[in-house]
Amino acid sequence: MERVVETLLVSILTLVAVLYVYPMINGISLRLDDNQEFITDVYYVYLTQGSVLRGYYLRNVTLMNSSIVFQTAVLFNGSASRVIGSSIIRVKENMTLDGFCVLHIYFKDGYVWIEKP
């Protein structure tokens, strides 16, 4: 009987410890969503001097000349950042994107242009 109580107590304490630690571990993960795909495509277009036409589900992303501002951090240039600033980024007009959108990203005259087709 003593062994059963001990096993039950250890099982309950293990469950409590897992339930306590899980939210902390889950909270520090960095979600690789369409925001990450978008900035990866911008960098790919810059490297290849090519073009990409793709649909993204973006969450509150602001596009301006020389910068892209994300609601959550994305991995870029070896670090996580919310603001990607570069003098090569160009848009015809400033825009905030929230939801699904199709974007044309292309290299022209030394700049990476981002626009809605």
Secondary structure, DSSP 8 states (H G I E B T S, - for coil): -HHHHHHHHHHHHHHHHHHHHHHHHHHT-----HHHHHHHHHHHHHHHT-EEEEEEEEEEEEEETTEEEEEEEEEETTEEEEEEE-TTEEESS-EEEEEEEEEEEEEETTEEEEE--
